[in-house]
C-alpha cells in the first residue's frame, strides 16, 4: 500500500476531508510515482479524516496542482515533527 518513505528532513503531511479523498490522493501519488506513506492523523493536528498522506515536501507543489485538478481539497500542509 505504501511506497518508499520520504526522507525525514523533507516530510510533509497532507490532510483530507474524508477517507475517500485519501484513497483518491493515494492513486494520484502512485501515478506520479511519488515517495509517500499513509499515516494516521494525530487529533492535535486535525479532527477531520483519520488518515493522511506523508510525502516529500519537494513533491508537494506539483502534487497539489494534480489534487486540485482532480477536485480534491487538501487541508493546510503541516511539517511532520519527530514527536508525531
PDB file with SEQRES, HELIX, SHEET and CRYST1 records, atoms N, CA, C and O in Angstrom:
SEQRES   1 A   84  UNK UNK UNK UNK UNK UNK UNK UNK UNK UNK UNK UNK UNK          
SEQRES   2 A   84  UNK UNK UNK UNK UNK UNK UNK UNK UNK UNK UNK UNK UNK          
SEQRES   3 A   84  UNK UNK UNK UNK UNK UNK UNK UNK UNK UNK UNK UNK UNK          
SEQRES   4 A   84  UNK UNK UNK UNK UNK UNK UNK UNK UNK UNK UNK UNK UNK          
SEQRES   5 A   84  UNK UNK UNK UNK UNK UNK UNK UNK UNK UNK UNK UNK UNK          
SEQRES   6 A   84  UNK UNK UNK UNK UNK UNK UNK UNK UNK UNK UNK UNK UNK          
SEQRES   7 A   84  UNK UNK UNK UNK UNK UNK                                      
HELIX    1 AA1 UNK A    8  UNK A   10  5                                   3    
HELIX    2 AA2 UNK A   19  UNK A   31  1                                  13    
HELIX    3 AA3 UNK A   57  UNK A   59  5                                   3    
HELIX    4 AA4 UNK A   60  UNK A   69  1                                  10    
SHEET    1 AA1 4 UNK A  36  UNK A  40  0                                        
SHEET    2 AA1 4 UNK A  51  UNK A  56 -1                                        
SHEET    3 AA1 4 UNK A  11  UNK A  15 -1                                        
SHEET    4 AA1 4 UNK A  78  UNK A  79 -1                                        
CRYST1    1.000    1.000    1.000  90.00  90.00  90.00 P 1           1          
ATOM      1  N   UNK A   1       0.815  -1.192   0.000  1.00  0.00           N  
ATOM      2  CA  UNK A   1       0.000   0.000   0.000  1.00  0.00           C  
ATOM      3  C   UNK A   1       0.858   1.256   0.000  1.00  0.00           C  
ATOM      4  O   UNK A   1       0.424   2.286  -0.515  1.00  0.00           O  
ATOM      5  N   UNK A   2       2.046   1.205   0.553  1.00  0.00           N  
ATOM      6  CA  UNK A   2       2.878   2.377   0.661  1.00  0.00           C  
ATOM      7  C   UNK A   2       4.098   2.234  -0.217  1.00  0.00           C  
ATOM      8  O   UNK A   2       4.483   1.129  -0.602  1.00  0.00           O  
ATOM      9  N   UNK A   3       4.702   3.368  -0.529  1.00  0.00           N  
ATOM     10  CA  UNK A   3       5.941   3.355  -1.269  1.00  0.00           C  
ATOM     11  C   UNK A   3       7.066   3.680  -0.307  1.00  0.00           C  
ATOM     12  O   UNK A   3       6.850   3.799   0.899  1.00  0.00           O  
ATOM     13  N   UNK A   4       8.245   3.822  -0.836  1.00  0.00           N  
ATOM     14  CA  UNK A   4       9.404   4.159  -0.016  1.00  0.00           C  
ATOM     15  C   UNK A   4       9.111   5.398   0.823  1.00  0.00           C  
ATOM     16  O   UNK A   4       8.490   6.341   0.332  1.00  0.00           O  
ATOM     17  N   UNK A   5       9.551   5.408   2.091  1.00  0.00           N  
ATOM     18  CA  UNK A   5       9.292   6.533   2.982  1.00  0.00           C  
ATOM     19  C   UNK A   5      10.031   7.785   2.526  1.00  0.00           C  
ATOM     20  O   UNK A   5      11.175   7.708   2.078  1.00  0.00           O  
ATOM     21  N   UNK A   6       9.368   8.948   2.643  1.00  0.00           N  
ATOM     22  CA  UNK A   6      10.041  10.202   2.320  1.00  0.00           C  
ATOM     23  C   UNK A   6      11.208  10.438   3.271  1.00  0.00           C  
ATOM     24  O   UNK A   6      11.187   9.964   4.407  1.00  0.00           O  
ATOM     25  N   UNK A   7      12.218  11.161   2.822  1.00  0.00           N  
ATOM     26  CA  UNK A   7      13.359  11.484   3.684  1.00  0.00           C  
ATOM     27  C   UNK A   7      12.878  12.342   4.839  1.00  0.00           C  
ATOM     28  O   UNK A   7      12.056  13.239   4.653  1.00  0.00           O  
ATOM     29  N   UNK A   8      13.392  12.068   6.039  1.00  0.00           N  
ATOM     30  CA  UNK A   8      12.914  12.702   7.272  1.00  0.00           C  
ATOM     31  C   UNK A   8      12.913  14.226   7.226  1.00  0.00           C  
ATOM     32  O   UNK A   8      11.973  14.852   7.714  1.00  0.00           O  
ATOM     33  N   UNK A   9      13.937  14.826   6.656  1.00  0.00           N  
ATOM     34  CA  UNK A   9      14.028  16.283   6.706  1.00  0.00           C  
ATOM     35  C   UNK A   9      13.055  16.988   5.764  1.00  0.00           C  
ATOM     36  O   UNK A   9      12.883  18.203   5.867  1.00  0.00           O  
ATOM     37  N   UNK A  10      12.424  16.272   4.865  1.00  0.00           N  
ATOM     38  CA  UNK A  10      11.539  16.891   3.883  1.00  0.00           C  
ATOM     39  C   UNK A  10      10.081  16.451   3.998  1.00  0.00           C  
ATOM     40  O   UNK A  10       9.271  16.796   3.137  1.00  0.00           O  
ATOM     41  N   UNK A  11       9.731  15.704   5.033  1.00  0.00           N  
ATOM     42  CA  UNK A  11       8.380  15.143   5.117  1.00  0.00           C  
ATOM     43  C   UNK A  11       7.323  16.198   5.399  1.00  0.00           C  
ATOM     44  O   UNK A  11       7.516  17.099   6.216  1.00  0.00           O  
ATOM     45  N   UNK A  12       6.207  16.064   4.706  1.00  0.00           N  
ATOM     46  CA  UNK A  12       5.028  16.891   4.942  1.00  0.00           C  
ATOM     47  C   UNK A  12       3.826  15.981   5.071  1.00  0.00           C  
ATOM     48  O   UNK A  12       3.798  14.884   4.513  1.00  0.00           O  
ATOM     49  N   UNK A  13       2.837  16.443   5.807  1.00  0.00           N  
ATOM     50  CA  UNK A  13       1.591  15.697   5.951  1.00  0.00           C  
ATOM     51  C   UNK A  13       0.513  16.458   5.196  1.00  0.00           C  
ATOM     52  O   UNK A  13       0.346  17.663   5.385  1.00  0.00           O  
ATOM     53  N   UNK A  14      -0.218  15.751   4.337  1.00  0.00           N  
ATOM     54  CA  UNK A  14      -1.351  16.372   3.657  1.00  0.00           C  
ATOM     55  C   UNK A  14      -2.622  15.758   4.237  1.00  0.00           C  
ATOM     56  O   UNK A  14      -2.755  14.538   4.335  1.00  0.00           O  
ATOM     57  N   UNK A  15      -3.543  16.625   4.614  1.00  0.00           N  
ATOM     58  CA  UNK A  15      -4.748  16.217   5.334  1.00  0.00           C  
ATOM     59  C   UNK A  15      -5.967  16.426   4.444  1.00  0.00           C  
ATOM     60  O   UNK A  15      -6.063  17.427   3.735  1.00  0.00           O  
ATOM     61  N   UNK A  16      -6.891  15.481   4.485  1.00  0.00           N  
ATOM     62  CA  UNK A  16      -8.058  15.477   3.601  1.00  0.00           C  
ATOM     63  C   UNK A  16      -9.355  15.442   4.399  1.00  0.00           C  
ATOM     64  O   UNK A  16      -9.351  15.156   5.596  1.00  0.00           O  
ATOM     65  N   UNK A  17     -10.464  15.735   3.724  1.00  0.00           N  
ATOM     66  CA  UNK A  17     -11.774  15.783   4.373  1.00  0.00           C  
ATOM     67  C   UNK A  17     -12.301  14.417   4.775  1.00  0.00           C  
ATOM     68  O   UNK A  17     -12.948  14.273   5.812  1.00  0.00           O  
ATOM     69  N   UNK A  18     -12.018  13.407   3.943  1.00  0.00           N  
ATOM     70  CA  UNK A  18     -12.595  12.094   4.207  1.00  0.00           C  
ATOM     71  C   UNK A  18     -11.689  10.992   3.654  1.00  0.00           C  
ATOM     72  O   UNK A  18     -10.763  11.257   2.887  1.00  0.00           O  
ATOM     73  N   UNK A  19     -11.969   9.772   4.050  1.00  0.00           N  
ATOM     74  CA  UNK A  19     -11.174   8.623   3.629  1.00  0.00           C  
ATOM     75  C   UNK A  19     -11.191   8.464   2.108  1.00  0.00           C  
ATOM     76  O   UNK A  19     -10.172   8.116   1.512  1.00  0.00           O  
ATOM     77  N   UNK A  20     -12.318   8.712   1.491  1.00  0.00           N  
ATOM     78  CA  UNK A  20     -12.408   8.600   0.035  1.00  0.00           C  
ATOM     79  C   UNK A  20     -11.405   9.530  -0.653  1.00  0.00           C  
ATOM     80  O   UNK A  20     -10.798   9.155  -1.656  1.00  0.00           O  
ATOM     81  N   UNK A  21     -11.231  10.741  -0.114  1.00  0.00           N  
ATOM     82  CA  UNK A  21     -10.264  11.681  -0.684  1.00  0.00           C  
ATOM     83  C   UNK A  21      -8.833  11.188  -0.499  1.00  0.00           C  
ATOM     84  O   UNK A  21      -7.992  11.381  -1.378  1.00  0.00           O  
ATOM     85  N   UNK A  22      -8.554  10.560   0.627  1.00  0.00           N  
ATOM     86  CA  UNK A  22      -7.211  10.000   0.860  1.00  0.00           C  
ATOM     87  C   UNK A  22      -6.923   8.913  -0.180  1.00  0.00           C  
ATOM     88  O   UNK A  22      -5.821   8.848  -0.724  1.00  0.00           O  
ATOM     89  N   UNK A  23      -7.902   8.072  -0.452  1.00  0.00           N  
ATOM     90  CA  UNK A  23      -7.730   6.989  -1.425  1.00  0.00           C  
ATOM     91  C   UNK A  23      -7.491   7.565  -2.823  1.00  0.00           C  
ATOM     92  O   UNK A  23      -6.653   7.055  -3.567  1.00  0.00           O  
ATOM     93  N   UNK A  24      -8.215   8.614  -3.181  1.00  0.00           N  
ATOM     94  CA  UNK A  24      -8.003   9.260  -4.477  1.00  0.00           C  
ATOM     95  C   UNK A  24      -6.621   9.901  -4.541  1.00  0.00           C  
ATOM     96  O   UNK A  24      -5.930   9.801  -5.555  1.00  0.00           O  
ATOM     97  N   UNK A  25      -6.219  10.564  -3.450  1.00  0.00           N  
ATOM     98  CA  UNK A  25      -4.895  11.192  -3.406  1.00  0.00           C  
ATOM     99  C   UNK A  25      -3.799  10.126  -3.507  1.00  0.00           C  
ATOM    100  O   UNK A  25      -2.779  10.341  -4.161  1.00  0.00           O  
ATOM    101  N   UNK A  26      -4.012   8.992  -2.864  1.00  0.00           N  
ATOM    102  CA  UNK A  26      -3.052   7.888  -2.956  1.00  0.00           C  
ATOM    103  C   UNK A  26      -2.887   7.449  -4.412  1.00  0.00           C  
ATOM    104  O   UNK A  26      -1.766   7.233  -4.871  1.00  0.00           O  
ATOM    105  N   UNK A  27      -3.988   7.319  -5.130  1.00  0.00           N  
ATOM    106  CA  UNK A  27      -3.921   6.915  -6.539  1.00  0.00           C  
ATOM    107  C   UNK A  27      -3.144   7.936  -7.366  1.00  0.00           C  
ATOM    108  O   UNK A  27      -2.350   7.563  -8.229  1.00  0.00           O  
ATOM    109  N   UNK A  28      -3.370   9.220  -7.103  1.00  0.00           N  
ATOM    110  CA  UNK A  28      -2.635  10.256  -7.829  1.00  0.00           C  
ATOM    111  C   UNK A  28      -1.146  10.211  -7.496  1.00  0.00           C  
ATOM    112  O   UNK A  28      -0.304  10.387  -8.377  1.00  0.00           O  
ATOM    113  N   UNK A  29      -0.823   9.975  -6.233  1.00  0.00           N  
ATOM    114  CA  UNK A  29       0.586   9.885  -5.821  1.00  0.00           C  
ATOM    115  C   UNK A  29       1.266   8.699  -6.500  1.00  0.00           C  
ATOM    116  O   UNK A  29       2.420   8.794  -6.918  1.00  0.00           O  
ATOM    117  N   UNK A  30       0.550   7.587  -6.608  1.00  0.00           N  
ATOM    118  CA  UNK A  30       1.105   6.415  -7.300  1.00  0.00           C  
ATOM    119  C   UNK A  30       1.332   6.713  -8.784  1.00  0.00           C  
ATOM    120  O   UNK A  30       2.353   6.320  -9.348  1.00  0.00           O  
ATOM    121  N   UNK A  31       0.383   7.405  -9.411  1.00  0.00           N  
ATOM    122  CA  UNK A  31       0.524   7.760 -10.821  1.00  0.00           C  
ATOM    123  C   UNK A  31       1.767   8.612 -11.050  1.00  0.00           C  
ATOM    124  O   UNK A  31       2.447   8.474 -12.066  1.00  0.00           O  
ATOM    125  N   UNK A  32       2.057   9.496 -10.094  1.00  0.00           N  
ATOM    126  CA  UNK A  32       3.225  10.368 -10.196  1.00  0.00           C  
ATOM    127  C   UNK A  32       4.504   9.681  -9.709  1.00  0.00           C  
ATOM    128  O   UNK A  32       5.590  10.258  -9.766  1.00  0.00           O  
ATOM    129  N   UNK A  33       4.361   8.448  -9.232  1.00  0.00           N  
ATOM    130  CA  UNK A  33       5.495   7.686  -8.697  1.00  0.00           C  
ATOM    131  C   UNK A  33       6.194   8.437  -7.557  1.00  0.00           C  
ATOM    132  O   UNK A  33       7.422   8.488  -7.489  1.00  0.00           O  
ATOM    133  N   UNK A  34       5.386   9.017  -6.668  1.00  0.00           N  
ATOM    134  CA  UNK A  34       5.916   9.749  -5.521  1.00  0.00           C  
ATOM    135  C   UNK A  34       6.265   8.803  -4.384  1.00  0.00           C  
ATOM    136  O   UNK A  34       5.710   7.710  -4.271  1.00  0.00           O  
ATOM    137  N   UNK A  35       7.175   9.234  -3.562  1.00  0.00           N  
ATOM    138  CA  UNK A  35       7.503   8.530  -2.331  1.00  0.00           C  
ATOM    139  C   UNK A  35       6.524   9.031  -1.264  1.00  0.00           C  
ATOM    140  O   UNK A  35       6.521  10.220  -0.942  1.00  0.00           O  
ATOM    141  N   UNK A  36       5.693   8.139  -0.713  1.00  0.00           N  
ATOM    142  CA  UNK A  36       4.686   8.554   0.265  1.00  0.00           C  
ATOM    143  C   UNK A  36       4.328   7.392   1.181  1.00  0.00           C  
ATOM    144  O   UNK A  36       4.666   6.237   0.920  1.00  0.00           O  
ATOM    145  N   UNK A  37       3.631   7.732   2.264  1.00  0.00           N  
ATOM    146  CA  UNK A  37       3.030   6.727   3.151  1.00  0.00           C  
ATOM    147  C   UNK A  37       1.680   7.245   3.587  1.00  0.00           C  
ATOM    148  O   UNK A  37       1.442   8.451   3.640  1.00  0.00           O  
ATOM    149  N   UNK A  38       0.804   6.313   3.896  1.00  0.00           N  
ATOM    150  CA  UNK A  38      -0.467   6.671   4.517  1.00  0.00           C  
ATOM    151  C   UNK A  38      -0.253   6.536   6.019  1.00  0.00           C  
ATOM    152  O   UNK A  38       0.234   5.511   6.497  1.00  0.00           O  
ATOM    153  N   UNK A  39      -0.619   7.574   6.755  1.00  0.00           N  
ATOM    154  CA  UNK A  39      -0.395   7.589   8.201  1.00  0.00           C  
ATOM    155  C   UNK A  39      -1.672   8.020   8.915  1.00  0.00           C  
ATOM    156  O   UNK A  39      -2.540   8.647   8.306  1.00  0.00           O  
ATOM    157  N   UNK A  40      -1.793   7.691  10.197  1.00  0.00           N  
ATOM    158  CA  UNK A  40      -2.916   8.217  10.986  1.00  0.00           C  
ATOM    159  C   UNK A  40      -2.676   9.703  11.281  1.00  0.00           C  
ATOM    160  O   UNK A  40      -1.538  10.119  11.497  1.00  0.00           O  
ATOM    161  N   UNK A  41      -3.733  10.487  11.290  1.00  0.00           N  
ATOM    162  CA  UNK A  41      -3.602  11.910  11.598  1.00  0.00           C  
ATOM    163  C   UNK A  41      -3.763  12.100  13.100  1.00  0.00           C  
ATOM    164  O   UNK A  41      -4.799  11.737  13.658  1.00  0.00           O  
ATOM    165  N   UNK A  42      -2.761  12.660  13.760  1.00  0.00           N  
ATOM    166  CA  UNK A  42      -2.927  12.952  15.189  1.00  0.00           C  
ATOM    167  C   UNK A  42      -4.065  13.959  15.386  1.00  0.00           C  
ATOM    168  O   UNK A  42      -4.136  14.953  14.664  1.00  0.00           O  
ATOM    169  N   UNK A  43      -4.928  13.720  16.328  1.00  0.00           N  
ATOM    170  CA  UNK A  43      -6.068  14.612  16.583  1.00  0.00           C  
ATOM    171  C   UNK A  43      -5.606  16.029  16.920  1.00  0.00           C  
ATOM    172  O   UNK A  43      -6.358  16.988  16.740  1.00  0.00           O  
ATOM    173  N   UNK A  44      -4.380  16.162  17.404  1.00  0.00           N  
ATOM    174  CA  UNK A  44      -3.863  17.502  17.702  1.00  0.00           C  
ATOM    175  C   UNK A  44      -3.655  18.322  16.429  1.00  0.00           C  
ATOM    176  O   UNK A  44      -3.590  19.550  16.488  1.00  0.00           O  
ATOM    177  N   UNK A  45      -3.552  17.655  15.289  1.00  0.00           N  
ATOM    178  CA  UNK A  45      -3.381  18.355  14.015  1.00  0.00           C  
ATOM    179  C   UNK A  45      -4.729  18.628  13.359  1.00  0.00           C  
ATOM    180  O   UNK A  45      -4.974  19.736  12.880  1.00  0.00           O  
ATOM    181  N   UNK A  46      -5.609  17.618  13.333  1.00  0.00           N  
ATOM    182  CA  UNK A  46      -6.890  17.791  12.654  1.00  0.00           C  
ATOM    183  C   UNK A  46      -7.915  16.786  13.159  1.00  0.00           C  
ATOM    184  O   UNK A  46      -7.594  15.615  13.363  1.00  0.00           O  
ATOM    185  N   UNK A  47      -9.150  17.241  13.361  1.00  0.00           N  
ATOM    186  CA  UNK A  47     -10.217  16.323  13.747  1.00  0.00           C  
ATOM    187  C   UNK A  47     -10.917  15.719  12.528  1.00  0.00           C  
ATOM    188  O   UNK A  47     -11.879  14.965  12.678  1.00  0.00           O  
ATOM    189  N   UNK A  48     -10.444  16.044  11.325  1.00  0.00           N  
ATOM    190  CA  UNK A  48     -11.066  15.534  10.104  1.00  0.00           C  
ATOM    191  C   UNK A  48     -10.762  14.054   9.948  1.00  0.00           C  
ATOM    192  O   UNK A  48     -10.579  13.349  10.940  1.00  0.00           O  
ATOM    193  N   UNK A  49     -10.708  13.592   8.742  1.00  0.00           N  
ATOM    194  CA  UNK A  49     -10.425  12.196   8.414  1.00  0.00           C  
ATOM    195  C   UNK A  49      -9.228  11.690   9.220  1.00  0.00           C  
ATOM    196  O   UNK A  49      -8.286  12.443   9.465  1.00  0.00           O  
ATOM    197  N   UNK A  50      -9.258  10.451   9.623  1.00  0.00           N  
ATOM    198  CA  UNK A  50      -8.200   9.885  10.454  1.00  0.00           C  
ATOM    199  C   UNK A  50      -6.971   9.438   9.701  1.00  0.00           C  
ATOM    200  O   UNK A  50      -6.029   8.938  10.317  1.00  0.00           O  
ATOM    201  N   UNK A  51      -6.944   9.600   8.369  1.00  0.00           N  
ATOM    202  CA  UNK A  51      -5.785   9.187   7.584  1.00  0.00           C  
ATOM    203  C   UNK A  51      -5.248  10.384   6.804  1.00  0.00           C  
ATOM    204  O   UNK A  51      -5.986  11.312   6.475  1.00  0.00           O  
ATOM    205  N   UNK A  52      -3.948  10.343   6.515  1.00  0.00           N  
ATOM    206  CA  UNK A  52      -3.302  11.402   5.743  1.00  0.00           C  
ATOM    207  C   UNK A  52      -2.209  10.781   4.888  1.00  0.00           C  
ATOM    208  O   UNK A  52      -1.841   9.621   5.073  1.00  0.00           O  
ATOM    209  N   UNK A  53      -1.700  11.561   3.960  1.00  0.00           N  
ATOM    210  CA  UNK A  53      -0.539  11.139   3.184  1.00  0.00           C  
ATOM    211  C   UNK A  53       0.665  11.915   3.686  1.00  0.00           C  
ATOM    212  O   UNK A  53       0.613  13.132   3.862  1.00  0.00           O  
ATOM    213  N   UNK A  54       1.736  11.198   3.909  1.00  0.00           N  
ATOM    214  CA  UNK A  54       3.005  11.816   4.251  1.00  0.00           C  
ATOM    215  C   UNK A  54       3.876  11.695   3.005  1.00  0.00           C  
ATOM    216  O   UNK A  54       4.066  10.599   2.479  1.00  0.00           O  
ATOM    217  N   UNK A  55       4.398  12.815   2.538  1.00  0.00           N  
ATOM    218  CA  UNK A  55       5.203  12.773   1.334  1.00  0.00           C  
ATOM    219  C   UNK A  55       6.344  13.764   1.412  1.00  0.00           C  
ATOM    220  O   UNK A  55       6.420  14.578   2.332  1.00  0.00           O  
ATOM    221  N   UNK A  56       7.220  13.687   0.447  1.00  0.00           N  
ATOM    222  CA  UNK A  56       8.360  14.584   0.361  1.00  0.00           C  
ATOM    223  C   UNK A  56       7.840  15.972   0.006  1.00  0.00           C  
ATOM    224  O   UNK A  56       7.134  16.134  -0.990  1.00  0.00           O  
ATOM    225  N   UNK A  57       8.178  16.957   0.802  1.00  0.00           N  
ATOM    226  CA  UNK A  57       7.697  18.307   0.594  1.00  0.00           C  
ATOM    227  C   UNK A  57       8.100  18.903  -0.742  1.00  0.00           C  
ATOM    228  O   UNK A  57       7.415  19.786  -1.258  1.00  0.00           O  
ATOM    229  N   UNK A  58       9.195  18.436  -1.302  1.00  0.00           N  
ATOM    230  CA  UNK A  58       9.628  18.949  -2.607  1.00  0.00           C  
ATOM    231  C   UNK A  58       8.665  18.533  -3.716  1.00  0.00           C  
ATOM    232  O   UNK A  58       8.600  19.183  -4.760  1.00  0.00           O  
ATOM    233  N   UNK A  59       7.917  17.451  -3.494  1.00  0.00           N  
ATOM    234  CA  UNK A  59       6.939  16.983  -4.487  1.00  0.00           C  
ATOM    235  C   UNK A  59       5.588  17.684  -4.352  1.00  0.00           C  
ATOM    236  O   UNK A  59       4.735  17.576  -5.232  1.00  0.00           O  
ATOM    237  N   UNK A  60       5.401  18.401  -3.245  1.00  0.00           N  
ATOM    238  CA  UNK A  60       4.081  18.934  -2.929  1.00  0.00           C  
ATOM    239  C   UNK A  60       3.505  19.910  -3.963  1.00  0.00           C  
ATOM    240  O   UNK A  60       2.332  19.767  -4.308  1.00  0.00           O  
ATOM    241  N   UNK A  61       4.253  20.888  -4.475  1.00  0.00           N  
ATOM    242  CA  UNK A  61       3.616  21.838  -5.404  1.00  0.00           C  
ATOM    243  C   UNK A  61       2.961  21.159  -6.616  1.00  0.00           C  
ATOM    244  O   UNK A  61       1.824  21.478  -6.961  1.00  0.00           O  
ATOM    245  N   UNK A  62       3.665  20.238  -7.252  1.00  0.00           N  
ATOM    246  CA  UNK A  62       3.087  19.533  -8.403  1.00  0.00           C  
ATOM    247  C   UNK A  62       1.937  18.625  -7.973  1.00  0.00           C  
ATOM    248  O   UNK A  62       0.922  18.522  -8.662  1.00  0.00           O  
ATOM    249  N   UNK A  63       2.108  17.967  -6.822  1.00  0.00           N  
ATOM    250  CA  UNK A  63       1.059  17.076  -6.317  1.00  0.00           C  
ATOM    251  C   UNK A  63      -0.203  17.875  -5.995  1.00  0.00           C  
ATOM    252  O   UNK A  63      -1.309  17.441  -6.315  1.00  0.00           O  
ATOM    253  N   UNK A  64      -0.045  19.028  -5.370  1.00  0.00           N  
ATOM    254  CA  UNK A  64      -1.200  19.864  -5.024  1.00  0.00           C  
ATOM    255  C   UNK A  64      -1.949  20.280  -6.286  1.00  0.00           C  
ATOM    256  O   UNK A  64      -3.180  20.270  -6.307  1.00  0.00           O  
ATOM    257  N   UNK A  65      -1.220  20.644  -7.333  1.00  0.00           N  
ATOM    258  CA  UNK A  65      -1.866  21.027  -8.590  1.00  0.00           C  
ATOM    259  C   UNK A  65      -2.691  19.867  -9.152  1.00  0.00           C  
ATOM    260  O   UNK A  65      -3.792  20.082  -9.659  1.00  0.00           O  
ATOM    261  N   UNK A  66      -2.171  18.649  -9.067  1.00  0.00           N  
ATOM    262  CA  UNK A  66      -2.923  17.475  -9.544  1.00  0.00           C  
ATOM    263  C   UNK A  66      -4.141  17.222  -8.677  1.00  0.00           C  
ATOM    264  O   UNK A  66      -5.200  16.859  -9.188  1.00  0.00           O  
ATOM    265  N   UNK A  67      -4.003  17.410  -7.362  1.00  0.00           N  
ATOM    266  CA  UNK A  67      -5.142  17.240  -6.453  1.00  0.00           C  
ATOM    267  C   UNK A  67      -6.258  18.223  -6.823  1.00  0.00           C  
ATOM    268  O   UNK A  67      -7.425  17.846  -6.929  1.00  0.00           O  
ATOM    269  N   UNK A  68      -5.880  19.475  -7.016  1.00  0.00           N  
ATOM    270  CA  UNK A  68      -6.870  20.500  -7.349  1.00  0.00           C  
ATOM    271  C   UNK A  68      -7.542  20.202  -8.682  1.00  0.00           C  
ATOM    272  O   UNK A  68      -8.754  20.371  -8.820  1.00  0.00           O  
ATOM    273  N   UNK A  69      -6.766  19.761  -9.658  1.00  0.00           N  
ATOM    274  CA  UNK A  69      -7.326  19.415 -10.971  1.00  0.00           C  
ATOM    275  C   UNK A  69      -8.332  18.269 -10.842  1.00  0.00           C  
ATOM    276  O   UNK A  69      -9.314  18.212 -11.583  1.00  0.00           O  
ATOM    277  N   UNK A  70      -8.082  17.357  -9.896  1.00  0.00           N  
ATOM    278  CA  UNK A  70      -8.982  16.219  -9.670  1.00  0.00           C  
ATOM    279  C   UNK A  70     -10.166  16.596  -8.774  1.00  0.00           C  
ATOM    280  O   UNK A  70     -11.038  15.767  -8.515  1.00  0.00           O  
ATOM    281  N   UNK A  71     -10.196  17.843  -8.304  1.00  0.00           N  
ATOM    282  CA  UNK A  71     -11.307  18.294  -7.474  1.00  0.00           C  
ATOM    283  C   UNK A  71     -11.173  17.915  -6.008  1.00  0.00           C  
ATOM    284  O   UNK A  71     -12.158  17.928  -5.270  1.00  0.00           O  
ATOM    285  N   UNK A  72      -9.960  17.578  -5.580  1.00  0.00           N  
ATOM    286  CA  UNK A  72      -9.744  17.219  -4.176  1.00  0.00           C  
ATOM    287  C   UNK A  72      -9.256  18.427  -3.396  1.00  0.00           C  
ATOM    288  O   UNK A  72      -8.379  19.165  -3.844  1.00  0.00           O  
ATOM    289  N   UNK A  73      -9.832  18.609  -2.238  1.00  0.00           N  
ATOM    290  CA  UNK A  73      -9.429  19.705  -1.364  1.00  0.00           C  
ATOM    291  C   UNK A  73      -8.455  19.168  -0.331  1.00  0.00           C  
ATOM    292  O   UNK A  73      -8.783  18.268   0.442  1.00  0.00           O  
ATOM    293  N   UNK A  74      -7.276  19.719  -0.327  1.00  0.00           N  
ATOM    294  CA  UNK A  74      -6.274  19.310   0.652  1.00  0.00           C  
ATOM    295  C   UNK A  74      -6.226  20.381   1.737  1.00  0.00           C  
ATOM    296  O   UNK A  74      -6.226  21.576   1.440  1.00  0.00           O  
ATOM    297  N   UNK A  75      -6.186  19.955   2.966  1.00  0.00           N  
ATOM    298  CA  UNK A  75      -6.104  20.883   4.084  1.00  0.00           C  
ATOM    299  C   UNK A  75      -4.677  21.410   4.180  1.00  0.00           C  
ATOM    300  O   UNK A  75      -3.774  20.863   3.546  1.00  0.00           O  
ATOM    301  N   UNK A  76      -4.462  22.463   4.962  1.00  0.00           N  
ATOM    302  CA  UNK A  76      -3.114  23.003   5.101  1.00  0.00           C  
ATOM    303  C   UNK A  76      -2.111  21.891   5.403  1.00  0.00           C  
ATOM    304  O   UNK A  76      -2.409  20.927   6.109  1.00  0.00           O  
ATOM    305  N   UNK A  77      -0.945  22.053   4.860  1.00  0.00           N  
ATOM    306  CA  UNK A  77       0.103  21.051   4.996  1.00  0.00           C  
ATOM    307  C   UNK A  77       0.919  21.367   6.238  1.00  0.00           C  
ATOM    308  O   UNK A  77       1.354  22.501   6.435  1.00  0.00           O  
ATOM    309  N   UNK A  78       1.121  20.366   7.065  1.00  0.00           N  
ATOM    310  CA  UNK A  78       1.888  20.514   8.293  1.00  0.00           C  
ATOM    311  C   UNK A  78       3.211  19.794   8.160  1.00  0.00           C  
ATOM    312  O   UNK A  78       3.240  18.649   7.710  1.00  0.00           O  
ATOM    313  N   UNK A  79       4.294  20.423   8.534  1.00  0.00           N  
ATOM    314  CA  UNK A  79       5.581  19.750   8.542  1.00  0.00           C  
ATOM    315  C   UNK A  79       5.572  18.733   9.661  1.00  0.00           C  
ATOM    316  O   UNK A  79       5.182  19.049  10.785  1.00  0.00           O  
ATOM    317  N   UNK A  80       5.990  17.540   9.376  1.00  0.00           N  
ATOM    318  CA  UNK A  80       5.976  16.479  10.367  1.00  0.00           C  
ATOM    319  C   UNK A  80       7.148  16.647  11.316  1.00  0.00           C  
ATOM    320  O   UNK A  80       8.297  16.740  10.885  1.00  0.00           O  
ATOM    321  N   UNK A  81       6.857  16.685  12.601  1.00  0.00           N  
ATOM    322  CA  UNK A  81       7.916  16.795  13.596  1.00  0.00           C  
ATOM    323  C   UNK A  81       8.207  15.407  14.153  1.00  0.00           C  
ATOM    324  O   UNK A  81       7.379  14.504  14.035  1.00  0.00           O  
ATOM    325  N   UNK A  82       9.377  15.236  14.760  1.00  0.00           N  
ATOM    326  CA  UNK A  82       9.721  13.927  15.316  1.00  0.00           C  
ATOM    327  C   UNK A  82       8.740  13.420  16.358  1.00  0.00           C  
ATOM    328  O   UNK A  82       8.658  12.212  16.584  1.00  0.00           O  
ATOM    329  N   UNK A  83       7.977  14.331  17.014  1.00  0.00           N  
ATOM    330  CA  UNK A  83       7.043  13.891  18.051  1.00  0.00           C  
ATOM    331  C   UNK A  83       5.783  13.259  17.494  1.00  0.00           C  
ATOM    332  O   UNK A  83       5.009  12.661  18.242  1.00  0.00           O  
ATOM    333  N   UNK A  84       5.560  13.382  16.168  1.00  0.00           N  
ATOM    334  CA  UNK A  84       4.361  12.793  15.581  1.00  0.00           C  
ATOM    335  C   UNK A  84       4.663  11.367  15.308  1.00  0.00           C  
ATOM    336  O   UNK A  84       3.806  10.639  14.806  1.00  0.00           O  
TER     337      UNK A  84                                                      
END                                                                             
